[in-house]
Amino acid sequence: MRGDRFGSGAVMDWFCFEDKLYAGDWRVEGRDYGNDGRVYVVIFSGPNAHERALEYVNWKTESEVRRPFRKAG
């Protein structure tokens, strides 16, 4: 799943996918285009890991405050 609000003015893209190294773990990665492309990673494991990861992506996508694009530095 991809939570993409970049086209609506947000500077973050969120991706959810199963971890390739640890079966059953789900990764959420957020790329911050307004901050030199920094990547933030959250890993969910255990019962309902996939559902919790999707819920996190939805929460991050919905709760993001639009920020003007700026380059750090």
N, C-alpha and C positions, 0 to 999 in steps of 0.2 A: 504494500500500500504506500502511496505517496500522498502526503499532505502538502500540496503545492499552493501557496498563496502568492508566489512571486509575481504573477501576472496582475494581481490586485493591489500591488503596492508594497507588500511585505518583502522583507529581505532574507527570509528564512525558507528553506525547503526541508521537509521532514520525510524520511524514508523508514519503512518498517520491513524487515526481512529476517528469515531464520538464519541463525548463526551457522556458518559452514564448518566450524571446528567442533562445536558442542551441540549435538542434536537435541532439540527440544528447547534450546535457548533462543530468544528473539531479541534482535537488536533494533534500536531506534537511533537513527543518525540524523542530526540536524546540521545543515550547512548554512553558515551565516555570511551571506554575500556582502553585507554592509560592514564586515569586520575582517577583511582580507581572506575570506573563504574558510574561516575557522570551522572545525567540525566538532560537534558535541555528540557523545555516545552514551546511551543508557541501555543496559542489558537486563532482560526479564527472564527469569527461570522459575521452574517449579510449576505447580498447578495453575492452569489458565494463563500461562505466560503469553501466548499469542493474543488472547483477548485483552489482557492488561496492556500489552504493547500497543495494540490498536487504539485502546482507550486513551493512552498517553498521547499518541499522535493527534487524535481528535481534539484532546484538551489543549495541546500546544498550538495547534492550528487555529482553534477558535479563540483562544485567550491572548494570542499575540497582538500587541499594540502596534499599529503601523508606525514605522519610524522612517524619517527621511533617509535616503541613501547617503551614507557618508563613508569616506575611506579613513580607516584608523591611521594614526601616525602623525 
